[in-house]
């Protein structure tokens, strides 16, 4: 179940990051870019878990 959880969390973080990047505040935009990158990394982690199995 770790695979699905990571993918869902990744999607949520990526979406929240994209929303924050549309802010007029440069600090919030940078935070959004970082959050989007974190979401992409979580999704990748979920894909790896799916390929190797949840035992890792």
C-alpha positions as CSV (number, residue, x, y, z in Angstrom):
1,X,0.0,0.0,0.0
2,X,3.0,2.3,0.3
3,X,3.1,2.7,-3.5
4,X,-0.4,4.1,-3.7
5,X,0.1,6.3,-0.7
6,X,3.3,7.8,-2.1
7,X,1.6,8.5,-5.4
8,X,-1.4,10.2,-3.8
9,X,0.8,12.3,-1.5
10,X,3.0,13.2,-4.5
11,X,0.0,14.3,-6.6
12,X,-1.3,16.4,-3.7
13,X,2.1,18.1,-3.1
14,X,2.6,18.7,-6.9
15,X,-0.9,20.3,-7.2
16,X,-0.4,22.5,-4.1
17,X,3.0,23.6,-5.4
18,X,1.5,24.6,-8.7
19,X,-1.1,26.6,-7.0
20,X,1.5,28.4,-4.8
21,X,3.5,29.2,-7.9
22,X,0.7,31.4,-9.1
23,X,1.0,33.7,-6.1
24,X,2.3,37.3,-6.4
25,X,4.7,36.7,-3.5
26,X,8.1,35.5,-4.7
27,X,8.7,33.6,-1.5
28,X,5.5,31.7,-1.9
29,X,6.3,31.0,-5.5
30,X,9.7,29.5,-4.5
31,X,8.0,27.5,-1.8
32,X,5.6,26.2,-4.5
33,X,8.4,25.2,-6.8
34,X,10.0,23.2,-4.0
35,X,6.7,21.6,-3.0
36,X,6.0,20.6,-6.6
37,X,9.5,19.0,-6.8
38,X,8.8,17.1,-3.6
39,X,5.6,15.8,-5.1
40,X,7.4,14.6,-8.2
41,X,10.0,12.8,-6.0
42,X,7.2,11.2,-4.0
43,X,5.5,10.0,-7.2
44,X,8.8,8.5,-8.4
45,X,9.3,6.8,-5.1
46,X,5.8,5.3,-5.5
47,X,6.7,4.0,-8.9
48,X,9.9,2.5,-7.7
49,X,8.0,0.8,-4.9
50,X,5.5,-0.5,-7.4
51,X,8.3,-1.9,-9.6
52,X,10.2,-3.5,-6.8
53,X,7.4,-4.3,-4.4
54,X,6.3,-2.7,-1.1
55,X,8.9,-4.8,0.8
56,X,11.7,-2.2,0.3
